[in-house]
Amino acid sequence: MSSPRIQGWCPGALQPMLAEDGWVVRIRPPLGRLTQAQARGIAALASRFAQDTVEITGRANLQLRGITDVDYPVLLPGLQALGLVDADIRAESRRNLLLAPFWQADDGTTELANALALALNAPQAPNLPAKFGFALDCGDTPVLRTSSADIRIERCDSGFLVYADGSTTGALAQVGDVVALAMALARWFIDAGGIATPRKRMASLVASQPLPHRFTATPVPAAAQHQPPLGRVPQGYLAALELGQLPATTLAALAELAHLRLTPWRSVLLEGVEAIPALPDLITRADDPRLRIHACTGAPGCGQAAGATRPLARALAAFLPVGQTLHVSGCTKGCAHPAPTLTVVATTTGYNLIHHGNAASPADLVGLTPAALATQLQERAHATPL
């Protein structure tokens, strides 16, 4: 099997990506937030010009698929009218900001996000790789440490800590100095040869190059792994989505209730809402097995996928041992879940099973059918095979 092609960039609204099922457009809402009018508008545009299910990505963006050559020139002005498109491709590609969805108006998140977006689009800003991102984690405890980012900004007792992904130390700063420090770290990434690392990501560079002294002064505090809550939270109501997929009709229904915040955990936060109506596409129970499956687009939507992924992940969810997560990948890139777990990879001769690893790890069993996979999972759960 040939190696999968790594694109090296993510689609946007101004720079869509062509897939087997049409153009892919990614919307990066400012502050990770959709007003009710914006959510209502996206639902209408998706129903008319794209597949009727939109996707929430691991970077808390919203993605539309299946757009034709004819419909894209009509879709784009609709998104622009909603205030969801940057001024140009340069600004769009550089605004890779992930915000902890539990931000409060006075915790520095909005101030830092706006200032960082301006700094990244300034003429003197470093020319960072397209997937290079920043995480703003300004709550009392960090919640984004398992989410993809290259430069992390967290609140701490003395102000804010700015540090490189993969590092155990960082630099302390007050709110007025955070953006300057983050940009200095981004420039160091370029100057130290980060562009030449295999994945062009900060963690790869940190593993081989010493950081500037100012970013070695303060240890990164230990923190328990965040478990995204469901239901009532201080900011409103959090509901999850199976595989991050949100039908346009459900998005339209949610738009009638409140403003929405997108999360990197395949969920939406409805601001100021204490309860939500029963909608079949929403997951509101922490023990729902659908929360423990991950899958990329797969075939036929992705030309690099050797087989279907999402239908298989749904079918296997019921056989998962308690507490076990499952990643079904269409190829060895493992776009949907790069971390090691129970992993299934589609190949031209069937599905490979990896007991604990990512999609590129050596397979423990090869060429399995979906039925054989189900049996394997049942045996792992000490259940009686059907």
C-alpha angles and dihedrals in degrees: 000000000000120000115266117252114248109213096204092212140060126233121254137184093266094037108040123184124231116233133172091268096047137276120342116215121190121201118206105197114207109258088003088278136126122199116222090256092051094048091047090049095049091050090053094046092048092050091052106036109019143029109306092241119073123199133227109216130212088259092057093253127134119240131200121197139188097042116160129221088251097049101045095073088054096042095053097061088049091057091044090054088055091055093246101120127081122233093255143352093266093058092043096050094048098048095087098148124151115195126196100248093224093070120144126213092249103040097089097252099114093042093050094043093053093045093047092049089054093047093050091052095046116115091244095050116122117261097246126188115271095250096045107120145181127221120209107200104169103154127106091271128024116256102172103063093110092046120095115266139132101207119035128200117192135172116246138172093273097044120278135346119217114195144157120255108258094027127112093206137053146165126277118229143168117237093265093056100043099091093047090052093047091051091047089054090048091052090049088055089058096041094047093054102262091148089063096055114106096252097025090232132134098241091059091053095045089055091062107025132057115242123238111276095252090061093054098056102087128044117233105246118243115251134183115251108269117244108201109235125225127214125015118017127166091263096049134279127335120207126177131219129218107256088345092286117146119186112224090237091056091047089052091050092050090048089064091059108048149318111296133226118200119220133202088237097074092261142107130227116214107209117237095353120135098188138009133209119259106271116174094222094057123087114211102162121083092214095058106125090217088074090066099057127088126186138163124224092275125179134010095016095052118054092208095056117102094201149359116294115172098052089049093049090051092049093049096046093087092056097053117119113244111280094012122126124207130208119195112192130186092213141000095278092082095205096171099053121008095178120095116267139123099316136189119194125193117229135173089261100045136287125322120214122214113190094205122358144070128281092276095052122107112275122246093199127018139200097018125165121228089256091052090050090053090052091050091052092047091053091050089054091049089241127145110259114244 
